[in-house]
Amino acid sequence: MHALVTGGAGFIGSHLCDRLLEKGYRVTAIDNLHLGRMRNIDHLLDRSGFRFHELDMLDREGMDQLIAADRPDAVFHLAANSDIAAGNANAELDLRLNQLTTTTLLAIMRKHKIDRLFFASTSAVFGEAEGNIGENHGPLRPISFYGASKLAAEAYLSVYALSFGIKTLVLRFPNVVGERSTHGAIYDFINRLKADPARLQVLGNGMQTKPYLYVGDLVDAILLAWDKAPGAYEVFHASGIGETSVRDIAEIVVSKVAAGAAIEYGSEDRGWLGDVPRFSYDISRLVALGWSPRRKSTEAVELAVERILANGF
């Protein structure tokens, strides 16, 4: 099978490219390098079956020409602005990079009769929902432009799937950690400690608590659901098991980067506008397909810190 991976030079997209190639797929990756990095795919550039194009998905003519020439069988759509704080600072960023990229892609897929799609969504579509959140939870009230844009994209995906026969799998990601990340608490903490090994400033009071999932376990979930999801439009949740606080993450990073550094916390209950201090996912649908994360939440964080430091920050 020939797969097009959008956002293929990004944190999660590059890991997905690795695994698809291992499974025998031919892979064409595209990325505008907004958050993607060439270093994430340098090891793939000379590999048989892999091609990369630097391309903005809002370039409709360029996208149309690429798909007409390459004729992929399926699309894994991971291109997005996933930096919630950046999206809230620029209200049009998520509209362009999350919602409009998706509607552009859907129109081109329909034109070229490509009928299989994976879409990377997010827990941010729920906002500050309480309890163990299942796929049918509602109403959905996102509190960030990132969550709003992904929710709007999901609505378009549903229409295209049910009206035009594009079989669609939506996986709502949790907080994902691992090497090749470009933002997030671990990335920020390491960066701050590299700049000042004596102190670590943490946005918020550090009591924000969430389940974290290692990127390799997430890719397992994507590929399992891709192979086994039965319906024309399916939505699944993936999440780590257990929970880890921002204080836990700060202490883990300090212990591995600058032991003895003073940790300074703020007073707010969240790190930035749009941050959700706590959430919990019901992952029973995905577990019923045969998936479970190999690492619990805090183990995922520890492994991510080790891999980031080992692979160069």
Protein Blocks (a to p, Z undefined) as FASTA:
>chain_A
ZZddehklmmklmmmmmmmmmnopacddddehlmgcfklmmmmmmpghiacddddfklmm
lmmmmmmmnopabdcdfbdcfbfklmmmmmklmmmmmmmmmmmmmmmmmmnopabdcddd
dfklnopaehjddfkbccdddfbfklmmmmmmmmmmmmmmmmnopacddddddddedehi
abdjklmmmmmmmmmmmbccdedjhlaccddddfklmmmmmmmmmmmombfbdcddddde
djddfklmmmmmmmmmmghiacdddfbfbfbehiafbdcddfklmmmnopacfbdfklmm
mmmmmmmmmnoZZ
